[in-house]
């Protein structure tokens, strides 16, 4: 370890206590590799602050020593955004308290290290709902959710993480604390500083706490699984359900059959809910806090109407909470099941809802034409235009050879996305994996403004350096 690192760690230990610092390789190891195994980082130390004052001290010292700091929550990111490079890893796992719940104001104040599932359960205990829901909700943290502006399966009704946060507490690069933990729905007192940090992946400041929006807890739900013969039927069915169900429409998940086949093949305890095989599937959920509503009856009527119009084939409505959970499990295990089928080149894109079918048609045809035997595993939040367009390798192909084609498929997929007015990152962020893609597709003026903000808030570039913002030479201002 260099003398600079040693000196810094000694000062940090004297400031926040040696028990909060570790250089043990066994402690560092889980923080060096991201979930998909595409990147491996290096760190000279691990800090586990107990509170906001500890975080402030860490950043003040790091800024003085000009040393990089990478904040970690659950380390469930998918774009390499939390991979350190000769940095101090600052884990917020000890800062996991729920500071306050206000069921009348429908707000909850939580620390950034709180696990998403814990926050959901705390809201439920007060008769409320915190609607952010992700496949990794048992391990991801609120700080990470906000830093990546996480989406999930309920965006259609409740919005992204950005829409679910009223206020933030943020430690800046120089150690100062922005105390903006307001619980107000209306607050026109200047620039909206909160939104600078949501989605910034820890490059502008470290979120240490947040005020989250709550909602009345649903008292009735209805969940259905539907087989479709075409992508266009998926959009037409969505339009029909949205028009009829209105705000009761909580989830509308569209899936290619290939992904469901993977789940049924590799995930124990799963089974196909339909008697016949369809090339496409949709999972629909309606929910309401009004227990008097017959949502199952309404969903049955909607599906009957869709059948009469020729939009759907086979369908089933869950008859119990357990059956609904089993349907959701099929959707949520698609990514896990892909791992058993070899290499996967993943895209997290969004286009206007009206362009989803055009994207799926064009991208599927173009990618299949590029490589014989390629298996397209597309699924996502159809109603908000977000598609996870994953490409599984041909059976028997060498995995490394296949993954070396990542840039080729990026160009195919992302060019189509750009042509349709979409985004190359819908909910996973930029991290490392999309840095150069961002330079190619983002407006150069926007990139210049991002660089100026970074230089203003973090002039010594200590906060998660090398992430989100492409090198300036890669874009023209």
C-alpha positions in Angstrom: 0.0 0.0 0.0 1.3 3.4 -0.9 2.3 6.0 1.7 -0.5 8.2 0.6 -3.1 5.5 1.1 -1.6 4.6 4.5 -1.5 8.2 5.7 -5.1 8.8 4.6 -6.4 5.6 6.3 -4.6 6.5 9.5 -6.2 9.9 9.6 -9.6 8.4 8.8 -9.3 5.8 11.5 -8.4 8.6 14.0 -11.4 10.6 12.9 -14.2 8.0 12.7 -12.7 5.1 14.6 -10.5 2.2 13.5 -13.5 -0.2 13.8 -15.1 1.5 10.8 -12.0 0.9 8.6 -10.7 -2.3 7.0 -8.0 -3.3 4.6 -8.6 -7.1 5.0 -8.8 -8.6 1.5 -11.7 -10.8 2.6 -13.7 -7.7 3.6 -12.8 -5.9 0.3 -13.5 -8.9 -2.0 -17.3 -8.6 -2.2 -17.0 -5.0 -3.2 -14.6 -5.5 -6.1 -16.8 -7.5 -8.5 -20.2 -6.4 -9.9 -23.1 -8.7 -10.3 -22.6 -9.9 -13.8 -18.9 -10.5 -13.4 -17.9 -8.2 -16.3 -15.6 -6.0 -14.3 -13.2 -6.5 -11.4 -12.0 -3.5 -9.4 -9.3 -2.6 -6.9 -9.6 -0.8 -3.6 -7.1 0.3 -0.9 -9.6 0.3 1.9 -13.2 -0.1 3.1 -15.0 2.4 5.3 -18.3 1.5 6.9 -19.6 4.8 8.4 -22.2 4.8 11.2 -23.8 8.1 10.4 -23.8 11.1 8.2 -21.0 12.8 10.2 -18.8 9.8 9.5 -19.5 10.1 5.7 -18.8 13.8 5.9 -15.4 13.1 7.6 -14.5 10.5 4.9 -15.2 12.8 2.0 -13.5 15.8 3.6 -10.3 13.8 4.1 -10.5 12.1 0.7 -11.0 15.5 -1.0 -7.9 16.9 0.9 -5.8 13.9 -0.1 -7.3 13.8 -3.7 -8.3 10.2 -3.3 -11.3 8.5 -5.1 -14.3 7.3 -3.1 -16.9 4.9 -4.4 -20.2 4.5 -2.4 -21.7 1.1 -2.1 -25.2 -0.1 -1.2 -26.2 -3.6 -2.1 -23.8 -3.8 -5.0 -26.6 -5.1 -7.3 -25.9 -2.7 -10.2 -25.7 -4.1 -13.8 -23.5 -1.5 -15.6 -20.3 -1.5 -13.5 -21.2 1.7 -11.8 -19.9 0.6 -8.4 -16.6 -1.0 -9.5 -13.8 0.8 -7.6 -10.4 1.7 -9.3 -7.8 2.1 -6.6 -10.4 3.8 -4.4 -11.8 3.8 -0.9 -15.1 1.8 -0.9 -17.6 3.6 1.3 -20.2 1.0 2.3 -23.5 2.5 3.7 -24.7 -0.9 5.1 -24.6 0.4 8.7 -26.7 3.4 7.8 -29.9 1.5 7.5 -32.3 3.1 10.0 -35.9 4.1 9.2 -35.8 7.5 10.9 -39.5 8.3 10.7 -42.8 7.2 9.2 -45.7 9.7 8.8 -48.8 7.8 7.5 -50.9 11.0 7.5 -48.4 12.9 5.3 -47.7 9.6 3.5 -43.9 9.9 3.8 -41.1 7.9 5.2 -37.6 9.1 6.1 -34.9 6.4 5.7 -31.2 6.1 5.6 -29.5 5.2 2.3 -28.3 1.8 3.5 -31.8 0.6 4.2 -32.7 -2.5 2.2 -35.6 -1.9 -0.2 -37.6 -4.9 1.1 -37.2 -3.5 4.6 -38.6 -0.2 3.5 -41.6 -1.9 1.8 -42.3 -3.9 4.9 -42.1 -0.8 7.2 -44.6 0.9 5.0 -46.9 -2.1 5.0 -46.8 -2.1 8.8 -48.3 1.4 8.8 -51.0 0.5 6.3 -49.2 2.1 3.5 -47.4 1.2 0.3 -43.9 2.1 -0.9 -44.3 0.9 -4.6 -40.8 0.6 -5.9 -40.4 -3.1 -6.7 -37.3 -4.8 -8.2 -36.1 -8.3 -8.6 -33.2 -7.5 -6.3 -35.4 -5.8 -3.6 -34.1 -8.2 -0.9 -30.6 -6.9 -1.3 -30.6 -3.5 -3.1 -30.6 -0.4 -1.0 -32.5 2.9 -1.2 -29.3 4.9 -1.8 -28.5 2.7 -4.8 -32.1 2.9 -6.0 -32.0 6.7 -6.0 -28.4 6.9 -7.3 -29.5 4.9 -10.4 -33.1 6.3 -10.6 -34.3 2.7 -10.4 -37.5 1.8 -12.2 -39.0 -1.6 -11.6 -42.4 -3.2 -12.3 -44.7 -0.4 -10.9 -43.4 2.6 -12.9 -46.5 2.5 -15.0 -48.6 3.7 -12.1 -46.2 5.2 -9.6 -43.1 6.4 -11.5 -39.4 5.9 -11.2 -37.4 6.4 -8.0 -37.1 10.0 -8.9 -40.8 10.4 -8.6 -40.8 8.6 -5.3 -38.4 10.9 -3.4 -39.4 14.3 -1.9 -36.2 15.2 -0.3 -32.6 14.1 0.2 -29.7 14.4 2.6 -26.4 14.4 0.5 -22.8 14.6 1.5 -20.8 16.7 -1.1 -17.3 16.0 -2.2 -15.8 18.5 0.2 -17.6 17.0 3.1 -20.4 19.5 3.4 -23.9 18.1 4.0 -26.9 19.2 1.9 -29.8 18.9 4.3 -32.9 18.9 2.0 -35.0 16.3 3.8 -38.2 18.2 3.2 -41.5 16.3 3.3 -43.4 18.8 1.1 -45.3 18.2 -2.1 -45.0 21.9 -3.0 -41.7 23.7 -2.5 -40.8 26.4 -5.0 -37.8 28.0 -3.3 -35.2 27.9 -6.1 -33.4 25.2 -8.1 -34.4 21.6 -7.6 -31.1 20.4 -6.2 -32.5 17.0 -5.3 -32.7 15.9 -8.9 -29.0 16.6 -9.5 -28.2 13.6 -7.3 -30.9 11.1 -8.3 -29.6 9.1 -11.2 -26.0 10.5 -10.9 -24.6 7.2 -9.7 -22.7 8.8 -6.8 -20.6 11.1 -9.1 -21.9 14.4 -7.7 -22.5 13.6 -4.0 -23.3 10.6 -1.7 -27.0 10.3 -0.7 -27.2 9.4 3.0 -30.9 9.7 3.6 -34.2 10.3 1.8 -37.8 11.3 2.3 -39.9 8.8 0.3 -43.5 9.1 -0.9 -45.9 6.5 0.4 -49.3 5.6 -0.9 -52.5 4.0 0.5 -51.9 0.2 0.6 -53.8 -1.8 -2.0 -56.6 -3.8 -0.5 -57.5 -5.8 -3.6 -55.5 -7.1 -6.6 -56.1 -9.0 -9.7 -53.3 -10.7 -11.7 -53.5 -12.4 -15.1 -51.2 -14.2 -17.5 -52.0 -13.9 -21.2 -50.7 -15.6 -24.3 -50.3 -13.5 -27.5 -49.6 -14.3 -31.1 -47.9 -11.0 -32.0 -46.1 -8.0 -30.6 -48.7 -5.6 -32.0 -51.3 -7.5 -30.0 -49.3 -6.7 -26.9 -49.6 -3.0 -27.6 -53.3 -3.2 -28.6 -54.1 -5.1 -25.5 -52.2 -2.5 -23.4 -54.2 0.3 -24.9 -57.5 -1.6 -24.2 -56.6 -2.3 -20.6 -55.2 1.2 -19.8 -58.3 2.8 -21.2 -60.6 0.6 -19.2 -58.7 0.1 -15.9 -57.2 3.6 -15.6 -55.2 4.2 -12.5 -56.0 0.6 -11.3 -53.4 -0.7 -13.9 -50.3 -1.3 -11.8 -48.3 -3.6 -14.0 -48.1 -4.6 -17.6 -45.1 -6.8 -18.4 -44.4 -8.1 -21.9 -42.2 -11.2 -22.5 -40.9 -13.2 -25.4 -41.5 -17.0 -25.0 -37.8 -17.7 -25.2 -37.2 -16.2 -21.7 -40.1 -18.1 -20.2 -38.8 -21.3 -21.7 -35.5 -20.6 -20.0 -37.3 -20.1 -16.6 -39.3 -23.3 -17.0 -36.1 -25.2 -17.9 -33.8 -24.0 -15.1 -35.8 -22.6 -12.2 -37.2 -25.3 -9.9 -40.8 -25.2 -9.0 -42.0 -23.1 -12.0 -44.6 -24.2 -14.4 -46.3 -22.7 -17.4 -49.7 -21.2 -16.4 -51.2 -21.8 -19.9 -52.1 -25.0 -21.6 -50.9 -23.9 -25.0 -47.6 -22.3 -26.1 -47.6 -18.7 -27.3 -44.7 -16.8 -28.9 -45.4 -13.8 -26.5 -46.7 -13.4 -23.0 -48.1 -10.5 -20.9 -48.5 -10.3 -17.2 -51.2 -7.8 -16.1 -51.9 -6.5 -12.6 -54.7 -4.3 -11.4 -54.8 -3.0 -7.8 -56.8 -0.6 -5.7 -57.1 0.6 -2.1 -60.9 0.4 -2.6 -61.8 -3.1 -1.3 -65.3 -2.9 -2.8 -63.9 -3.1 -6.4 -64.2 -6.4 -8.2 -60.9 -6.2 -10.0 -60.9 -9.9 -10.9 -64.3 -9.5 -12.5 -63.2 -6.3 -14.4 -60.0 -8.1 -15.6 -62.1 -11.1 -16.7 -64.4 -8.8 -18.7 -61.4 -7.0 -20.2 -59.8 -10.2 -21.3 -63.1 -11.5 -22.7 -63.4 -8.3 -24.8 -59.8 -8.8 -26.0 -60.5 -12.3 -27.0 -63.6 -11.3 -29.0 -61.4 -8.7 -30.8 -58.8 -11.4 -31.7 -56.1 -9.9 -29.6 -55.4 -12.8 -27.2 -55.4 -16.5 -27.1 -55.2 -18.4 -23.9 -55.3 -16.6 -20.5 -55.6 -17.3 -16.8 -56.4 -15.1 -13.8 -54.8 -15.9 -10.5 -57.3 -17.3 -8.0 -55.1 -16.6 -4.9 -52.2 -14.6 -3.6 -50.0 -17.7 -4.1 -51.0 -18.1 -7.7 -50.3 -14.4 -8.4 -46.9 -14.7 -6.8 -46.2 -17.7 -9.0 -47.0 -15.7 -12.1 -44.7 -12.8 -11.0 -42.0 -15.4 -10.2 -41.9 -16.4 -13.9 -41.3 -12.8 -14.9 -38.8 -12.1 -12.2 -36.6 -15.1 -12.9 -35.9 -14.4 -16.6 -32.6 -12.8 -16.0 -31.4 -15.5 -13.6 -32.5 -18.3 -16.0 -30.5 -16.7 -18.8 -27.2 -17.4 -16.9 -27.7 -21.2 -17.5 -27.8 -20.6 -21.3 -24.4 -19.1 -21.7 -23.4 -15.6 -22.6 -25.9 -12.8 -22.7 -25.5 -9.4 -24.3 -28.0 -7.1 -22.5 -29.6 -3.8 -23.4 -31.8 -1.7 -21.2 -33.5 0.7 -23.5 -36.6 2.9 -23.7 -38.6 4.2 -26.6 -42.0 6.0 -26.7 -44.8 3.5 -26.0 -46.1 4.0 -29.5 -42.8 2.9 -30.9 -42.3 -0.2 -28.8 -43.6 -2.6 -31.5 -41.5 -0.9 -34.2 -38.4 -1.3 -32.0 -39.0 -5.0 -31.2 -39.7 -5.8 -34.8 -36.7 -4.0 -36.2 -34.2 -5.0 -33.5 -35.2 -8.6 -33.4 -34.9 -9.0 -37.2 -31.6 -7.1 -37.3 -30.0 -9.1 -34.5 -31.1 -12.5 -35.7 -29.8 -11.6 -39.2 -26.4 -10.7 -37.7 -25.8 -14.1 -36.0 -27.5 -17.3 -36.9 -28.9 -19.1 -33.9 -29.1 -16.0 -31.7 -31.9 -16.2 -29.1 -33.7 -12.9 -28.4 -34.9 -12.7 -24.8 -36.9 -9.5 -24.7 -39.0 -8.5 -21.8 -39.9 -5.4 -19.9 -42.3 -2.7 -18.7 -44.2 -2.4 -21.9 -46.4 0.4 -20.6 -43.5 2.8 -20.0 -41.6 2.0 -23.1 -38.7 0.2 -21.2 -37.5 -3.1 -22.8 -34.7 -5.3 -21.6 -33.5 -6.5 -24.9 -31.2 -9.4 -24.0 -29.5 -11.6 -26.5 -28.5 -15.1 -25.5 -25.7 -16.8 -27.4 -26.4 -19.5 -30.0 -26.4 -23.0 -28.5 -22.8 -24.5 -28.5 -21.0 -21.2 -29.3 -18.0 -20.3 -27.3 -19.1 -17.8 -24.6 -16.0 -15.5 -24.9 -16.3 -15.4 -28.7 -19.9 -14.4 -28.3 -19.3 -11.7 -25.7 -16.7 -10.2 -27.9 -19.5 -9.2 -30.3 -21.1 -6.9 -27.7 -20.1 -3.7 -29.5 -21.5 -4.9 -32.8 -24.9 -5.6 -31.2 -24.8 -2.3 -29.3 -24.5 -0.5 -32.6 -27.4 -2.4 -34.1 -29.7 -2.0 -31.2 -28.8 1.5 -30.1 -28.9 2.9 -33.6 -32.5 1.7 -33.8 -33.3 3.1 -30.4 -31.9 6.5 -31.4 -33.8 6.5 -34.7 -37.0 6.0 -32.7 -36.3 8.8 -30.3 -35.4 6.5 -27.4 -32.8 6.2 -24.7 -29.9 3.7 -24.5 -30.4 3.5 -20.7 -33.8 3.3 -19.2 -33.3 2.2 -15.6 -29.9 0.6 -15.1 -27.7 3.7 -15.5 -24.5 4.3 -17.5 -21.7 3.2 -15.1 -18.7 1.9 -17.1 -20.4 -0.2 -19.7 -22.2 2.6 -21.5 -19.7 5.4 -21.2 -18.7 5.5 -24.9 -22.3 4.8 -26.0 -23.4 7.9 -24.1 -20.8 9.9 -25.9 -22.1 8.7 -29.2 -25.8 9.3 -28.6 -26.2 12.1 -26.0 -26.6 15.7 -27.1 -23.1 17.3 -26.9 -24.5 20.4 -25.1 -26.0 18.1 -22.5 -22.7 16.4 -22.0 -20.9 19.7 -21.7 -23.4 20.8 -19.0 -22.9 17.5 -17.2 -19.1 18.0 -17.2 -19.5 21.5 -15.9 -21.7 20.3 -13.0 -19.2 17.6 -12.2 -16.4 20.1 -12.2 -18.4 22.5 -9.9 -19.5 19.9 -7.3 -16.5 17.7 -7.4 -13.5 19.7 -8.8 -10.9 17.1 -7.7 -12.9 14.3 -9.3 -12.9 12.0 -6.2 -16.5 10.8 -6.4 -16.8 7.6 -8.4 -14.4 8.8 -11.1 -14.6 7.4 -14.6 -18.3 6.6 -14.3 -21.4 8.2 -16.1 -19.5 11.1 -17.7 -17.5 10.2 -20.9 -14.0 11.7 -21.3 -14.4 15.2 -22.6 -12.4 14.4 -25.8 -15.0 11.9 -26.7 -17.7 14.5 -27.4 -17.8 17.9 -28.9 -19.4 20.8 -27.0 
